[in-house]
Amino acid sequence: MTNQKKSRAQFATKFGVVAAAAGSAIGLGNIWKFPYITGVYGGAAFLFVYLGFIAMIGLPVMLSEFVIGRKSRKNAFGAFKKLAPKSLWRYIGVFGVGAAFLILSFYGVVAGWSIRYIFFAFSDVFHSGADEINGFFEAFKTSPVKPVLFQLIFMFLTGLIVIIGVQKGIERYSKILMPLLFVIIIVLDIRAVTLHGAREGLSFLFKPDFSKLNYEAILSALGHAFFSLSLGMGTLITYGSYIQKENNLVKTAVKVTVADTLIAVLAGIAIFPAVFAFNIAPDAGPGLIFKTLPNVFQHMPGGAFFSVLFFILLTIAALTSAISILEVVVAYFSEELKMNRHVATIFATVLTSLLGIICSLSLGIFSEYTFFGFNIFNFIDHISANIMLPLGGMFIALFIGWVLGKYKIFKEIAHGGSLSGTFLSVFMFLVKFLAPIAIFLVFMKGIKLLDIITDLIAKVF
Ligand code: TRP
């Protein structure tokens, strides 16, 4: 990466691209966050809305990010600057860098929990009952020292890999490890669905009761579609800029989306049967997987072994995602602000770690400080995932739909494959109209702005 002007780094192979983009997408979002928010918002109905958003909004926005990245060969900020010179579009990039900071802060905290749980199988609690496992997590999460320590270890690893460089750091590891994670989740699924009481968990996850849905749930489903696919803040613009011209962007986007969604659903299948079998509240919140999965491991042959392996792989999945978030910030600092790449990495890692410490403490000693009823951890999660990412995604869709120009888009998409006219028309319809309008409406309703405005109008007239 030292000689950036002459040759920007590129992914070496086609599988490398899918692996790295999937490595970014698949992470704590699928295995930690998806089950926890599905539990909070009541199960299947939330899942179906989420799947709808993935297909109708997530996939086209992902393709849009790849197009912007590969066409411009720049980071998120530089990309807009190059494609629409002198316009305000570049500030989407800056907004994305801001979102990256926020997301990485709480992401590091949860990844730290995952590191701690690698050792969980060696503790006495692993052999005790569901209540003790629950109590262990609560005590750990609220402690002022231990979770911070593990969070810092994780952030250190993240920074280190980014310093090593794009190809070596990202591509090599994700290729081998993501498939392994997939296998181990399947093993967990098999155990989970054969637990006594599994059926209740499966119907919670798959039998929708749409009366449970409210706009907050719909907004969260939308926010999570962006979060899980790594969209809305320029991660995949940055990754797209490393994709070779011969690569077919549509196929890549479809593969990444399918893999990401599959892992989330499989994680749900591992967790909800256990939630009901061990009498854990489905809406237990951010601790859900740390409270349920140890029970499943405990009740399977070779459980301790699988537990250690699972949390190692979860940590690695979190790492491949975290490096992609950090890469957005680092590419911006080094390519736009001309900072030395190593200095930029250290600077960004330290700043996000500090904010992360505050997030971690907000679950314990700082828990009385709240914003709009959220503690700091949940507030940052909410602002970044449910507000910043959908807005970022809306602007990315608008940019592709209305600014870049059909011809350039088609040419970029057509590299590395043939194109059908119907596909392109559907795609253009989605990015021009459906995605931006849907995002706007859900967003306004979800943050209650629409209610406030209709209220005001009603009062005036
Ligand atoms: N998608 C990752 C996950 O599910 C997290 C992530 C990586 C992300 N890069 C991102 C989220 C960019 C939003 C935007 O764990």
Residues whose N, C-alpha, C, O or C-beta is under 5 A from the ligand:
A	BS01	LIG	S24 A25 I26 G27 L28 G29 N30 F226 F227 S228 L229 S230 L231 M233 T235 S321 S324 I325
